[in-house]
Amino acid sequence: MFKKSMLLSIQSVLALLVILAASLMPTWAAEQEPSVAWEKIDRGVMLIDVRTAEEFAEGHIDGAMNIPFNNIVPELAKLNITKNTEIVLYCRSGNRSDMAQKSLVKQGYSNTYNAGGFNSLISAR
C-alpha cells in the first residue's frame, strides 16, 4: 500500500514538473506564424535574413538585411542595435533563425521573432 501511494506521489510530482517546465518555456515554439511575421514586417520592424550571402542573393524579402546566423550577435553590436529593438528573423526552414534568436535572447535582446522559413513566408503573402 505504501509503495503504491509513494509511486502515485512521485508520478504526481513529475506531472507537475512537466506542466511547470512547459509553462516556463520561451515562446519560440509558438512562433513561425507567417501572418504574425508579416504583420511585424509590414510595420517596418528590423528584418534579418540569417541565411548565407549566396542564399540571400538568390532571393530575399524586400527590406531584409543579410546577417548570417553565426555572426548575428557581433554584427548587431557593431551596428549599435539596442536590445529592445523589434527584430524579425528568418532563414530557409526556421532552424538557423531559431539559433540566431536564441543567441540574441542569451545576450539580452528582448523583442525578437523567429519568422521561420523564407518559402513559407513568401507562400503566405
TORNUSE-733597 format. One record per residue (C-alpha): x, y, z; residue number from 1; residue in three letters. Coordinates in Angstrom, 3 decimals, m for minus. Each point is the difference from the previous one (the first is absolute). Example, Ala and Ser with C-alpha at 12.3 -4.5 7.8 and 13.67 -1.06 7.14 Angstrom:
+----------+----------+----------+-----+--------+
:       px :       py :       pz : num : residu :
+----------+----------+----------+-----+--------+
:   12.300 :   m4.500 :    7.800 :   1 :    ALA :
:    1.370 :    3.440 :   m0.660 :   2 :    SER :
+----------+----------+----------+-----+--------+
end
This chain:
+----------+----------+----------+-----+--------+
:       px :       py :       pz : num : residu :
+----------+----------+----------+-----+--------+
:    0.000 :    0.000 :    0.000 :   1 :    MET :
:    2.781 :    2.410 :    0.955 :   2 :    PHE :
:    1.923 :   m0.759 :   m3.207 :   3 :    LYS :
:   m3.116 :    0.661 :   m2.111 :   4 :    LYS :
:   m0.704 :    3.351 :    1.670 :   5 :    SER :
:    3.680 :    0.951 :   m0.271 :   6 :    MET :
:   m0.049 :   m0.835 :   m3.724 :   7 :    LEU :
:   m3.128 :    2.125 :   m0.466 :   8 :    LEU :
:    1.671 :    2.881 :    1.846 :   9 :    SER :
:    3.096 :   m0.218 :   m2.181 :  10 :    ILE :
:   m2.146 :   m0.102 :   m3.139 :  11 :    GLN :
:   m1.961 :    3.025 :    1.193 :  12 :    SER :
:    3.189 :    1.954 :    0.677 :  13 :    VAL :
:    1.401 :   m0.927 :   m3.405 :  14 :    LEU :
:   m3.231 :    1.068 :   m1.698 :  15 :    ALA :
:    0.131 :    3.350 :    1.799 :  16 :    LEU :
:    3.628 :    0.461 :   m1.013 :  17 :    LEU :
:   m0.863 :   m0.647 :   m3.654 :  18 :    VAL :
:   m2.843 :    2.526 :    0.160 :  19 :    ILE :
:    2.245 :    2.555 :    1.702 :  20 :    LEU :
:    2.800 :   m0.506 :   m2.525 :  21 :    ALA :
:   m2.425 :    0.414 :   m2.902 :  22 :    ALA :
:   m1.348 :    3.231 :    1.439 :  23 :    SER :
:    3.501 :    1.428 :    0.426 :  24 :    LEU :
:    1.234 :   m0.833 :   m3.495 :  25 :    MET :
:    0.645 :    2.940 :   m2.314 :  26 :    PRO :
:   m2.586 :    0.730 :   m2.653 :  27 :    THR :
:    2.265 :   m1.148 :   m2.829 :  28 :    TRP :
:   m2.143 :   m3.065 :   m0.654 :  29 :    ALA :
:   m3.039 :    2.222 :   m0.531 :  30 :    ALA :
:    1.853 :    2.173 :   m2.460 :  31 :    GLU :
:    0.535 :   m0.564 :   m3.711 :  32 :    GLN :
:   m3.509 :    1.197 :   m0.744 :  33 :    GLU :
:    0.210 :    1.733 :   m3.404 :  34 :    PRO :
:   m2.993 :    2.247 :    0.672 :  35 :    SER :
:    1.568 :    1.318 :    3.211 :  36 :    VAL :
:    3.354 :    0.430 :   m1.732 :  37 :    ALA :
:   m1.567 :    1.942 :   m2.890 :  38 :    TRP :
:   m1.876 :    2.270 :    2.398 :  39 :    GLU :
:    3.328 :    0.879 :    1.616 :  40 :    LYS :
:    1.811 :    0.332 :   m3.343 :  41 :    ILE :
:   m2.755 :    2.258 :   m1.338 :  42 :    ASP :
:    0.456 :    2.231 :    3.051 :  43 :    ARG :
:    3.635 :    0.445 :   m1.023 :  44 :    GLY :
:    1.832 :   m1.884 :    2.721 :  45 :    VAL :
:    3.617 :   m0.987 :   m0.542 :  46 :    MET :
:   m0.043 :   m3.029 :   m2.304 :  47 :    LEU :
:    3.038 :   m2.255 :   m0.091 :  48 :    ILE :
:    0.613 :   m2.885 :   m2.371 :  49 :    ASP :
:    2.471 :   m2.273 :    1.810 :  50 :    VAL :
:    0.813 :   m2.194 :   m3.009 :  51 :    ARG :
:    3.301 :    0.096 :   m1.859 :  52 :    THR :
:    0.841 :    2.868 :   m2.353 :  53 :    ALA :
:   m0.468 :   m2.394 :   m2.930 :  54 :    GLU :
:   m3.496 :   m0.993 :    1.128 :  55 :    GLU :
:   m0.876 :    3.650 :    0.594 :  56 :    PHE :
:    1.168 :    0.891 :   m3.534 :  57 :    ALA :
:   m2.302 :   m2.681 :   m1.446 :  58 :    GLU :
:   m3.018 :    1.756 :    1.501 :  59 :    GLY :
:   m1.103 :    1.721 :    3.180 :  60 :    HIS :
:   m2.798 :    2.088 :    1.451 :  61 :    ILE :
:    0.185 :    3.667 :   m0.978 :  62 :    ASP :
:    1.458 :    2.075 :    2.794 :  63 :    GLY :
:    1.837 :   m2.898 :    1.631 :  64 :    ALA :
:    3.622 :    0.310 :    0.930 :  65 :    MET :
:    2.245 :   m3.043 :   m0.229 :  66 :    ASN :
:    1.883 :   m1.045 :    3.112 :  67 :    ILE :
:    0.906 :   m3.694 :    0.084 :  68 :    PRO :
:   m1.255 :   m1.632 :    3.208 :  69 :    PHE :
:    3.458 :   m0.731 :    1.372 :  70 :    ASN :
:    0.928 :    3.719 :   m0.164 :  71 :    ASN :
:   m3.255 :    1.450 :    1.308 :  72 :    ILE :
:    1.136 :    1.124 :    3.462 :  73 :    VAL :
:    3.246 :    1.758 :   m0.974 :  74 :    PRO :
:   m1.583 :    1.581 :   m3.089 :  75 :    GLU :
:   m2.916 :    1.485 :    1.941 :  76 :    LEU :
:    2.468 :    1.274 :    2.594 :  77 :    ALA :
:    2.055 :    1.634 :   m2.786 :  78 :    LYS :
:   m3.160 :    1.642 :   m1.322 :  79 :    LEU :
:   m0.843 :    1.268 :    3.514 :  80 :    ASN :
:   m3.423 :   m1.661 :   m0.097 :  81 :    ILE :
:   m1.640 :    0.424 :    3.397 :  82 :    THR :
:   m1.120 :   m3.114 :    1.814 :  83 :    LYS :
:   m3.663 :    1.027 :   m0.031 :  84 :    ASN :
:   m0.115 :    0.521 :   m3.794 :  85 :    THR :
:   m2.748 :   m2.065 :   m1.594 :  86 :    GLU :
:    1.705 :   m2.554 :   m2.253 :  87 :    ILE :
:   m1.490 :   m2.630 :   m2.315 :  88 :    VAL :
:    2.330 :   m2.795 :   m1.089 :  89 :    LEU :
:   m0.418 :   m2.524 :   m2.790 :  90 :    TYR :
:    2.078 :   m2.588 :   m1.855 :  91 :    CYS :
:   m0.740 :   m2.933 :   m2.310 :  92 :    ARG :
:   m1.929 :   m2.226 :    2.417 :  93 :    SER :
:   m0.068 :    1.723 :    3.383 :  94 :    GLY :
:    2.932 :   m1.875 :    1.547 :  95 :    ASN :
:    2.701 :    2.612 :   m0.471 :  96 :    ARG :
:   m2.379 :    2.812 :    0.927 :  97 :    SER :
:   m0.766 :   m1.958 :    3.183 :  98 :    ASP :
:    3.713 :   m0.261 :    0.794 :  99 :    MET :
:    0.482 :    3.693 :   m0.732 : 100 :    ALA :
:   m2.941 :    0.904 :    2.205 : 101 :    GLN :
:    1.298 :   m2.103 :    2.871 : 102 :    LYS :
:    3.401 :    1.707 :   m0.312 : 103 :    SER :
:   m1.650 :    3.414 :    0.090 : 104 :    LEU :
:   m2.225 :   m0.830 :    2.967 : 105 :    VAL :
:    3.032 :   m1.334 :    1.867 : 106 :    LYS :
:    1.658 :    3.386 :   m0.565 : 107 :    GLN :
:   m3.033 :    1.864 :    1.332 : 108 :    GLY :
:   m1.936 :    0.851 :   m3.161 : 109 :    TYR :
:   m3.598 :    0.049 :    1.152 : 110 :    SER :
:   m2.131 :    0.604 :   m3.074 : 111 :    ASN :
:    0.839 :   m2.655 :   m2.589 : 112 :    THR :
:   m2.254 :   m2.155 :   m2.168 : 113 :    TYR :
:    0.954 :   m3.143 :   m1.901 : 114 :    ASN :
:   m2.015 :    0.255 :   m3.218 : 115 :    ALA :
:    1.177 :   m3.398 :   m1.226 : 116 :    GLY :
:    0.755 :   m0.841 :   m3.606 : 117 :    GLY :
:    0.260 :    2.290 :   m3.008 : 118 :    PHE :
:   m2.228 :   m2.121 :   m2.260 : 119 :    ASN :
:   m2.698 :   m0.289 :    2.672 : 120 :    SER :
:   m0.009 :    3.753 :    0.413 : 121 :    LEU :
:   m0.177 :    0.638 :   m3.739 : 122 :    ILE :
:   m2.776 :   m2.574 :   m0.439 : 123 :    SER :
:   m2.046 :    1.634 :    2.755 : 124 :    ALA :
:    0.203 :    3.451 :   m1.570 : 125 :    ARG :
+----------+----------+----------+-----+--------+
end
